[in-house]
């Protein structure tokens, strides 16, 4: 079998968010990532796979293709046996308790992917993203977050409105904040992380009660601030370590 | 002025480690990174800059070029005013005390760049890399580590030999290790982090005394292990937080 012109056109279009939203589909590639997603609550639309990819799903969901055809539709440097079109699930109910991470305008797909994995690791089941944050169904995010994408509930939301309404304690990483190693951190709260270049915007900052800082141990004052994903790693570790 | 054929050939060759070692030069690009390196102990060889890049170094070190020529030699998607050729410094004396990070075969330039920034942040002045670890003068590492590259001493070394000879306590991240949140960590020691896919090799593992683990809080056992850079972030934070 081969790929129809129409299928090929849809697959190409899915590199753009507006077409992912129109078709309610996203792409995942490679044996490991596709297997993780197949074993999750996600629904598969079509699986394009070479002959020696064996998997226990109804044959009518699988389109067997040649290595050459896979090469054509793949976005990876070295395509790996399978490309899946998965259905974007409907938004889940917002979780109102527990530890929540909120991202304002995080741009880099690799950073979002890493943060989704961190949420999964540290048992943060709700991740909030401002509307300007990179789309979690962007293929680079899918590949970086792997199966974690299906275990963390990700909601795109008006952060300003959410924070105005929420009664949970709110936290921001800020150089002038309290030393996080000396802070009593609660079990529940919202940790807000900002854009790679600009941090958290002023309009959001005024809504946040608690400022915490990760102390710098190097003597050099020129040291770049920590990357948003590594700062999230350290702060989530601090929130969780005493419980 | 424009770029000579010979210069252009050298610049292109520097994407390969063997030519960086032959010419003892590496590339850094963009206003921010180049400025940080110019303000460090590194020596500049040649700076290729467009007319409106102003900088206080001897004019004979600067070759003024057009935006179009910069485009030709740049490895960035959007070239940013300047590309510098810097001299690779000679190896510094190995530091034998303090907290040391050692990497075995870390492949991804982004991960190495992030780890160099983390060492800088947490005051780790000596980073050891196995010979198979990605070269720290790879341009992606340079761009990701920014000025931190000049503040952390990075030495490529036979790790097995080093660990056999060292008398410092040695630590490895291992799922079966002691909960790091409950461990007494010393001021001095060597933290060894492994390759992205395979972790630390058996021949190195047998030389390491202490196993520590970052507990997983998510309930799902399928959660991917943490990425090597985020795990390093959390562990360095734990080593430093009580001092």
Interface residues (C-beta under 8 A of the other chain):
Chain A: X36 X39 X110 X114 X117 X118 X120 X121 X122 X123 X146 X147 X148 X151 X181 X214 X215 X216 X217 X218 X219 X220 X222 X223 X224 X226 X227 X229 X230 X233 X234 X237 X238 X240 X241 X242
Chain B: X36 X39 X110 X114 X117 X118 X120 X121 X122 X123 X146 X147 X148 X151 X181 X214 X216 X217 X218 X219 X220 X222 X223 X224 X226 X227 X229 X230 X233 X234 X237 X238 X240 X241 X242
